[in-house]
Amino acid sequence: MADFTHWLNGLAVRAEQVGGWWAVFAERDPEGLRACLDGTELLPWDVVESLLRDVGEAPGRGRELYEAAAGAHDRTPGGAEALAARRDAMERERRHAEERIEELERRLGAHPAPDPEEAARLVHDLAWTRDDHARATARLADLATRLTHLRAAAARDGAPPGRAASGGSAPAAARRRPRGARYAWAEADDAAEGAVAAGVPALPVGGGEPPRGARFRGRTGSRSAASDAPAAGAAPAAGAEEAEEAARAAVNAVYALRRLRAQGRTGEAHVLLCEALGGPPGRLPALAAELHRAGFGADWGTLLWEAASLPPARLAAVAGALADAGRAEDCEQLLRQGLARPVEELAGAVAALVAEAREREAHALLTAFLRVRTPEEAARLAAVDPALLVPRFGAAARALSAADDRALRHALRVGGVLGP
């Protein structure tokens, strides 16, 4: 723990100068953060990753130190039980965030639509709630990996993973903390039951690398729809074989999910489901159909909002696969849910869609942006890449109404993006 704690304190100094996530964590839970900086608790990796992103540093050495510290921390007396307790609590956080997301999305899509001020507030709340859910999901995976390593080490040593002992590492639960996964690192009430334990059936929906992001444990996935699709001019048999394989993978995936649900392993089911996003995007429509057929339509909705936080190129590939399969509503929902990301990432998503000749999907994304965000925010987004975004924003605004077109043009002029 000592090496990681020393490194973390150095990172904290740099992150404090930048602000960003450090300011959020320090304001909302200074006591928990201090425990991590003192080395009495282990800061979750997704929090460390956020701080690294703020200061512009690669994980590299930090990840190695974190894994070593986690191993030492978990081997203390009561370590296994503390991890299990945190899994249970994090699963509650994940479920709470999931329910809240459904509520906020329902209110955003209500008819009549909320006024601009209320819509902006709902979008803001939705972004934070998605962050809670993303962090809870990431910790399910991280806790599962740690438990698996702990059990494997115990098996090698011929002893059970440590039972609780007096003075164990889990702190007293008397302190009240802000709700939400982003503040949950120093209490047994702040983590989740779930993650992939030994013996869980692998989700056979993919062959590519998993997507990037905290919820996917920082792994990268750069395959696009084009790389997963058959080459131009391929024999019809190849397309039929791809469709058959996609259908088979979908059936197997739903079978695995049903088994996990029947055993009450809902957290593992969620993490396993998310792994589908690491496979060929062209297989997702078949998975959607099979999930609905099996009565798991809510899981497809969950998978869509997980996909909304994918890197821009991957988001474009998934959106394109859904559109090609005739799932236009799913495609639009995916793009609409992606609006909470930073403007730089939104610009990247539009660029990726255009690069894939997905003008219709790019138009849908910008139209949804104009419906729920202010013209001033649209101007800030357009400023990231005026040549790409200004004409497309203009087309989206004109398609909405003359008033939207005027408001956008005014904001672009005020923001210096459009000449007088």
Secondary structure by P-SEA (a helix, b strand, c coil): caaaaaaaaaaaaaaaaacaaaaaaaaccaaaaaaaaaccccccaaaaaaaaaaaccccaaaaaaaaaaaaaaaaccaaaaaaaaaaaaaaaaaaaaaaaaaaaaaaaaccccccaaaaaaaaaaaaaaaaaaaaaaaaaaaaaaaaaaaaaaaaaaccccccccccccccccccccccccccccccccccccccccccccccccccccccccccccbbbbccccccccccccccaaaaaaaaaaaaaaaaaaaaaaaaaaaacaaaaaaaaaaccccccccaaaaaaaaaaaacaaaaaaaaaaaaccccaaaaaaaaaaaaaacaaaaaaaaaaaaccccaaaaaaaaaaaaaacaaaaaaaaaaaaaacccaaaaaaaaaacccccaaaaaaaaaaccaaaaaaaaaaaaaaccccc
